[in-house]
Amino acid sequence: MKKGILLSGILLFLIACGGVKKTQKALNTGNYLNAINNAVQKLSDNKDKKNNQSYVLLLEEAYQKYTKRELEQISFLRKDGNPANLEAIYNGYKNLDRLQESIKPLLPLQVYEENRSAKFSFANYDNSIISTKEELSSYLYDNAVNLLNTASTKWDYRESFDDFLYLNEINPGYADSKSKMEEAYKKGQDYVRVDMVNRTDKIIPVKLEEELLNFNTYGLEDKWTKYHTNHLSNIDYDYDMHIELREINISPEQVNEKQIIKEKQIVDGQQYLLDNEGNVVKDSLGNKIQVDKFKTVKCNFYQFTQFKTAQVAGLVSFQDLETQQQLNTYPLSSEFVFEHIYANYDGDKRALDNNLVSLLNLAAVPFPTNEQMVYDAGEDLKNRLKGILTNHRFN
């Protein structure tokens, strides 16, 4: 018991030392933020624990160095005068403010050996954050509007949208940024016109056609691509997606029969054990010894397999409507197999194995209709079509 407690204590000590070394290494390599986060986490558990004194000193030093470096970087970016630096300046102030707010709940932190409280120079960054946010908002707005007005590609509209989106994250409702963002979003869309044609000599179930063309069920969640199966006259479509079903093959209904002859030795009562001379064998107490009597049983097992298949094959092709160029063509195929097994027998059922006996409880069932077979094959076809849509990229 004492040995176990000792080992546990040593283990905890090694873990604690490892955490300190890890934090010290982060500090020595200039990864001040990592060192601060490690120290804050440890001190949040128990800031007054003597074993955590190392973290107090590490936090004090790391915070001082991180603050000094960040403020120097912000000063440099300010002197540079490039408005593209405004986002870095804004984030710098936000990080400084967030960091000191994470430390404040721990105060005061005592340095016992030096009989003092740890020192942290906190500042009020509110005005700097607000003024930089306004500068950054103005810059983002002007840049996004310029992109929107001069866009020559879909990517320009999407970049404009991203700028407006970020602007509304840091400064919700700035000027008319929301309406501009919606405009950029609409113009950045790829609109795909979808149609399906049946070139087979079979009728496609109406429900299957509806489900194949119901793109809302595919879960693609692509914010820049919209598929329209109902074509709208007020939209200039960018691409055409053509689904062509070329073959639907349905096999005849088949019932295959297989006969299996089974034999087995089974216990059929008991009999007296006889010696070589035909005399009954007795045990040491004079009692007659009985043994199992075996009997060979035989059974004819008839297994029936109902079988029917449906295959659907076609192509999916994409065309750029602006250039009238064919982009990609993908094969589309699926198969559904209906198989049902049942059985009956003639003879002694005891000769059959358990896996065969279970089939005797089954009987023939009606074959699915051709329409149902095509629909069932279409269920897999939808998954294959979804895979094509997921992998295909328009630009």
N, C-alpha and C positions, 0 to 999 in steps of 0.2 A: 504493500500500500504506500509506504513512504517513498519507495523507489519510483512508483508511478507518479506521485506528486512532484518529486524532484525532476523527473523527465519532462513533465508538463511545464514546470517552471522554466527549465532550460529552453524548451521549445518556444514559449512565449517571449523569452528574452531575445532569442535569435531573430524571431519575427520582428520584434520591436526595433532591434538594431538594423535589420535589413531595410525597414521603412525609413529610418533616419538616413542611412547611407544613400538610399534611392533619392530622397529629397535633397541631400547635400550634393549629390551628383548633378541633379537638375539645376541647382543653384550655380554650381561651378561651371556648367556648360552654357549658362545664359538662358536656360529654360525657366525663367523666373515664374511665369504663370503656372507651370506645372508644380514647381516647388511650393508656391503659395497655396494652390488647391490641395496638395497633399497635407500641408501643415494645418490648414483650416479644417479639413476633414478629421484629422487626428484630435485636434484640440476641441472640436465640437462634441466629441464623446466624453472627454473629461479634461478640461483645461487646467485644473489644479493638480493633476497627478504629477508627481515628481519625475516620473519616467518620461513625461511629455515636455520637460523643460527644453530639450534640444529643439523641439518644434517651435517653441516660442521665439528662440533666438534666430532660427532659420526663417521664420515668417517675418520677423522684424527686418532682417537683412534683405530678403527677397523682395519685400514690398518696397523698400527704399530704392533698390536698384531698378525695379520694374518701373516705378513712377518716374524716376529720373530719366530713364531711357525713353519712355513714351512721350514725356513732355518735350524732350529734345527732338524727337522725331516729328512731333506736331509742329514745333517751332520751325524746323527745317522745311517742312511741307508748306507752311504759311509763307516763308520767305521765297520759296520757289514760284509762288503765284499762279500755278497751274490749276484751273478749276476742277480738273479731273482728280485732283488730290483731295477734294472736299469730302468724299465718302470715307477715305482713310482717316481724315482728321475727325470727322463726326464719330466714326466707330472708335477711334482712340479715346475721345472724351467719354463715350458711353462705357467703354471697358474700364476706364479709371474709376468712374462713378460706381459701376457695378461691383468692382473689386473691393473698394473701401466699404461699401454697404455690407459685403459678406463678412468683413472683419469686425465691424462695429459691435455686433451682438456678443462677441467674445470678450470685449473689454470690460474691466481692466485685465491685462495679462501680466502676471508677476514673474520677474526674474529673481528667483530666491537667492542665488549666490551673490548677486550684486545689490540686493535689497532695493530694487526699483521696479517700476512698471515699464513694460515694453513701450517704445515710442513709435508712433505712427503719425505722420504729417498728413492730415486730411484737408481737402479743399472742397469748396462748393463749385461744382462744374455746371450748375444749372444754366447760367447765362451763356456760357461757352457752347453748351449743347444746343440751346434754343437758337442762338445766332447762327451757328454752323448748320443747323437743320434748315433754316430759312435759306441760307446761301445754297446749300446742296439741293433743296427743293426747286429753287429757281433754275439752277443749272440742269437738273434732271428734266424739268418741264421743257425748257428751251431746246434741249438736245432731243427729247422725245418728239416734240412738235416738228422740229426740223426733219427728223427721220420720217415722220408721218407724211409731211408735205413733199418730200423729195424722193420717197421710196421708189425703187425701180424693180424690186423683187419682193417675194413673199417674206424672205428673211428680214428685210428692212422693216416691214410692218411688225414682224414678231419681236424684233429687237426693240422697236418703239413701244410695243405692248409691255415688254419686260421692264422697261424704264418707268412707264406709267404705273405698273403694278408695284414696283419697289417704292416709287414716290408715294403711293397711297398707303403703303405699309408704315412708312416713317412719318407721313404727314397726310392723314386721311382727308379726302375732300379738297385737296389743294386746287384752287382755281377751277377750271373745267376739266381737270385731269380724268375724271371718271368717264365722261362722255367721249373724250379723246381716246381713252383706253378701249372703250367698246368699239369705236371706229377702227382702231388698229387691229383689234381682235377679228372683226369681220373681214377686213381686207387681207389679213394674214392667213385666212382659212384656205385649205385645199378642198374644193367641192368635187365630189366624185359622183357621176351619173351611173347608176347601176341598172342593168337590164338582164333578164334571163330568157333564154329561148330553148324550147324543147324540140330537138331534131331527131328524136327517137320515134318509133311507131307505137309507143305506149302512152297511156294517159298518166300524167303525174297527179297524185292526190293534191287537191286544192290546199289542204292543211299543210302539206310538206312544202309547197311553193311559198306559202305565206311565211312559214318558219325560216326557210332558207333566206328569204329577203327581209326578215325582221332583224336588222343589224343592231337594234337596241339590246337583243338578248346575247350578243357576242361578248359583251364586257370589254371592248377594246379600249375605251376611255382615252382616246387620242384627241386632245383638245384642238389640234390643228387640222384634222381631217374629218369631213362630214360626208357620209354616204347617203344619197337620196335615191330611193327606189321609186318614189313619186316625184317626177321631175317638175321643177318649178320654173315658170317662164321668166321670172324676174332675176334669175341667177345665171351668171356666166360660168359654166362648169369648166373645170380645169382638166379633168380626166374622165375617161369612160372605162367602166368595168363591165366586162361582158362575160356572163356565165352561160355556157353552152352545154346542154346535156345531149350526148351523142348516142349512147347505147344504154338500154335497159334489158338485161337478159335474165329471164326467170326459168329455172329448170323445171322439168316435169315433177309431179309428186311421186316420190319413190318410197316403197316399203321393202326393205331388205330383210330376209330371214336367215338366221343361223341356228343350226342344231348342235347341241352339245350333249354328249352322253356322259353321265356321271355315275360313278360307283363309289361306295363307301362301306367300310366295316363299322357296324354299330353294335352296341351292347343290347342283347335281347334276352334279358333275364340272367339267371345264374345256374351253375351245375356243379356237381361234386367233382373234385380233382381226382383223377385216376392215375395209378402208376402204370408202368409198362406192361404189367400183367392184367390190367383191367380192374384192379382192386381200388376201392375208395381209400384215399390217403387221409390219415388222421393226424392231429397235432399231438403235442406232448401230454395233453390232458385227456386224450381219447376222443376229442370232438372231430366230426367230419369237416374237412376243409372244403369251402365253396369258392368258386372262381367265376368271373364273368363269362357269359356265353355270348359269342359274337355271331353276327348275321350280316351277310352281304346284301345291300340294297342297291337298286338301280333306278335311274330316272333319266328320261329324255327331256332336255330343257330346250325350249324354242324361244330364241330372242328375236324381236322385231325392232327394226330401226326405221322410223319415219324421217325422211330427209327431203329438204327443199332449199334452194338458194336463190338469191336475187343479187344481181350485180348492176351497179350504176356507174357509168363512166362519162367523163366530159372534159372540158377545158375552161380555165379562167384566164382571161387576157385583159391587159391594161393598155390604154392608148392615151397619149398626150394630145388633147384636143386643140392646143395652140399650134403645135408643130405637125399634127396629124401623124406622128410617129408611133409605131407599135413599141411598147416598152418591154413587157415581159409576158410570157405565156406559161401557165402552170397546169400540169395534168391533175384532174380531179376524179377520184375513183373511190368506190366503197363496195363492200359486200356484206350481206346479212345471211347467216346460215340458220335455218330452222332444223333442229334435230330432237327427236323424242324417242326414247327407248322404253319398251315394255316387254313382257314375256308371259308365257304360260308353260305348262309341263304335262308330262304323261308318265306315271310311275310313282315311285316312293319319294316324296319331297325331302325326306330325311337325308337323301344322298347329296343334296345341294349345299354349297357353301352359303354363308350368310349374305354375302354381297349379291348372290344370284337370287336368293329368296326375296330380298327387298324389291326386286323388279317385278315379282309376281303380283304386288299390290297395285301396279300401274296398268292402265289400259290405253288403248288407242285414243287419240284425240283428233279433233278436226284440223286439217291443214289450214294455215292462214291463207287468206285470199291474196291474189297477186297484188292488189292495191296495198294491203297491209304489209306485204313483204317489201314493196318499194318504199313505203313510208319508214319501215324499220331500217332499211339500208340508208335512208336519208338522214337518220339520226346521227350516224357516223359521218355522213357527208358534211353535216354542219360543222363538226369538229375539225374536219380536214380543211374546210373553207376558212374557218377561223384561224387555223395555222397559217394559211396563205396570207391572210390579211395582216396577221401579226408580223410576219417576216418581210412582207413587201414594204418598201419605202419609196415614196413618190419623188422625194428630192433630199 
